[in-house]
Amino acid sequence: MKTIRDVIVNLDRAFRTDPRPSCFHCLGVTSLELCTEVERHIQRDLKKVYTVEDGICKKRDHQARVIRPRQSS
C-alpha cells in the first residue's frame, strides 16, 4: 500500500521527466481514499509547488482531477 510520502516522491520524479498536468490515476494513485488524502496534503503543505484542479490530463488526453506543477518565477 502506498503512503502519501510515496505518492509525493513519485510526483516529484514524474514531473521532473514530464511536467504536463497529470491525473492521479496516470500517476499511479488508484485509491479514491488516497487521492483525497494526497490532494488535501498538497493543498495544505505543498501549495507553492503543485496545484490540484479539474482539467485535462495530458498523459492520455482525458478530463480528470489533475495535479500541475506551479511555474517557478
N, C-alpha and C positions, 0 to 999 in steps of 0.2 A: 504494500500500500504506500502510495506517495504521500509525502508531507508537504506542507506549504513551502518549507525551505527547499525541498527537492524541486518543486514546480518553479520557484523563483530562479534557482540555479539554471534550470532548463530554459526559462525565458531569456535570461541573460545570454546564454550560449546561442540560442536560436536567433535572437535579434542581432547578435554580432555578425552572423553569417548572412542573414536576410532580414532587413529592417522593415519589411512590409507589414501592415496590420494583419494580425492572425487571430483566429478564434481559439477558444480553449481546446476544442476537440482536435484541431490541427496541430496544436502544441502538445497533445498527448494527455490532456486532462478530460476524462470522460465522465467522472462522477459529478453529478449536479451539486452535491453537498460540498465537494472540494472546490468546484468552480466558485461557489458562493463565498467560501472562506478565503480563497485566493483574491477574489475581487475586493472583498472587504479589507484585506491586508494591504492591497495595492492602494486603495483609496485612503487608507489611514496612514500608512507608513512610507509608501513609495510614490506618492502623487507627484513628486517632482521628476520622477524618472519615467513613469508609464501613465497612460490614461486607459480607462475601460469604458467603452461606449457601444451603442448599436451601430453597425456599419457593415461594410463588405469585407469579408475575409479574402485577402489577395492570394492566399495559397491555392484555394480551389474555387475562387470566384463565386462565393455564396453569401447570403445575408446571415449575420450572426452577431453575437456579442463579441466584440473584438478588443484585443489589447494592442495598444500602439505605443511605441517609444516616443517620448517627448523630444522635440527638437532642441538641441543644445544651442544656446545663443552666446 
